[in-house]
Each structure stands twice: as structure tokens, then as C-alpha cells.
């Protein structure tokens, strides 16, 4: 088990790391569910969760919304240098050494051209996924996102009460948003403070590699030709085995060690303006 000096200083142990790992997999997972899957007493999980919050190791939670939900163009950049925070920046995964991965939300071709032109000297790669707008997205999904923006971990019954609808309806729509990768809830914590290991894997055989990463997957973008997978691991042993298998499936796979990540609320203006989908 890899334990950083910072995590020792902060008093993070194996139980804390397991809690954080499950929160990275699903930021809305309940403490009761964590207790069940880890077979650790609920009172212990509840106490440790409170401990992580009080010590500032777990600062809160952040809602990620896929730009495609708002009909915006998704733009992925690998940059050799850090890009200052911009209003249309959605995600940032910074490396210890090597390029930083960004996702931007562009509302027009001109906005995209301006972005690429401004940082042309630092951009190593640029991906432009096809614009896909699902007709299944409803105005109610938009209301769900507004509620989650206020409290990313709000239980379904609480959201249902606010929106004055049955809990089953809320559950159904949140499952739809998750299954279509429209939303994710991230824990707000420092990687080195948690002693977890975060990696980005870029593969040209995404369907083959993804099956190996499901238990560690935090966020992903993939199409038929390329997959970008951000994963968390609780130690070198589990990481080494998966990386070895991944390279057997895709010898060209690239692995980037992450030191920092950030989720940005680029969508606040859309929510405030009442922009529909």
C-alpha cells in the first residue's frame, strides 16, 4: 500500500481510503451502501466520514455536467502547460509530469477557434466528439441538475420533496443522467492527502480496456476509436495488475499520473438564465 507523507500527517488510514475510493466511484453513494460493500460497521463509516469532513481532507462534493446536456460542443485538450481557469472550462486533470487533460464547453465554432488559437503553442492533442443531443432529455432532467447543483449528495426523497414529485420519478431520471454520462458527482479532496492514486489512461481500444477498469472508473469519454479513462486506485498492487492487463490489450495505451483534478461549474450561467435543453 502506497502511503504518502501528507496522508500520514493527516492521519488517513486504510478505512478512510476505502471510503474515499467508493466516493470517487460514485459521489452519491450512501454511507449505508459503503458499510455494506466494505463490511465495515455503519457507525464506523459514519464517524470516519465526519472525521474526513472535519479535518478538511474531504472538503465537499462537486457536480460535473456533460456539456452535451446543454447542447454545447465538448472539446478535449492535452496541453503541455497549465491553462488558467476559463469560463467555459469543465474539467481539469493535471499530471505530476506530462500533459494536463482539459474538457471545455464551447457554444459556437468561433468560441472553439478562439480557444485553439489562443493556446496553439501548448496544445498537444485536440479531440472533438460528435455533437449528440438526446431527445430523451426532458425539462425535468434540467430541474434535477439544478437541485443537484445546490447539493450534489441530496438524497432522492429530499429532491422529490423539493420538486413535489414521487421519489421513483427522481430516481429514474438520475439513473438516466448517470447511465448516459451526463452527470457525475466528484468528492472534493486532494489526491496526495488521500494517498489514493489517480491515473488517466488513453486507449485506442476503449471497449476492450474499459472492462478492466470498471471497479476503479471515476470518469470517462469514449467513442469507437478512442477512450479516455480517469481511474482511482487504493494501492500499487491493484494498479500494477490492471495496467499490465491493459497494456496486453492495447500496447499503445498511454498512462498519465495525476496530481490534481478540478471540476468547474461552467454551467451556472445556463442554470441562472433558465436555459432549456
PyMOL commands that set and color helices and strands:
alter all, ss='L'
color gray80, all
select helices_A, chain A and resi 5-10+14-25+31-38+42-54+67-70+109-118+139-150+156-163+167-179+191-194+206-216+236-249+268-273
alter helices_A, ss='H'
color red, helices_A
select strands_A, chain A and resi 58-65+73-79+89-95+100-106+123-127+183-189+197-203+217-222+227-233+254-263
alter strands_A, ss='S'
color yellow, strands_A
deselect
rebuild
show_as cartoon
